[in-house]
């Protein structure tokens, strides 16, 4: 989450420096303060080192997966019999924001070591709430999503977007960037944010109609929706 918050903060600061309209500056400044507070509250991910045991390690390439809005489950099967037990101390796992690695030690009668590593996941996961659960003939890896969504693909495809933040082109018209970011803030913000943006645009549009205020980018029906919030 830290890289995401820093990117949002950087783009808001860039647009704040480009904006010359006080109503827009006030909105961006308020969002910037909010993003700074969010960044303070996000702990740095804990780096956990995987220590491989002795002997050969067999790479797991055969697995299946399923998902719901909150979790992704990766099923590793047929690496042991139902009578074999994988002790918790023999499961080593390292979860990162977009990847994970699992090592299973001394599996089955032959004490085989297995490893499973998957990177470039479709979206961010929450490392602190992910886990590996032993199953009858293998294990199930539980990946906790950071937000409710359906991935469709386990790994990020080349033609998929990584996030929903509007891309900022520093050579483009700053007013277009402001419009896109404010629309994004309005569509993804909570009720308070929607109310603040709608009120500001409503007042700005009224000033514009009486020639008392500067021209603002076309923000659609955000200002018009103020009475309904």
Buried (B, 14 or more C-beta within 10 A) or exposed (E): BEEBBEBBBEBBEBBBEBBEBEBBBEBBEBBBEBBEEBBEEEEEBEEEEEEEEEEEBEEBEEBEBEBEEBBBBBBBBEBBEEEBEBEEEBBBBBBBBBBBBBBBBBBBEEEBBBBBEBEEBBBBBBBEBBEBEBBEBBBBBBBBBBEEEEBEEBEBEEEEEEEEBBEBEEEEEBBEBBBBBBBBBBEEBEEEBBBBBBBBBBBBBEBEEEEEBEEBBEBEEBBEBBEEB
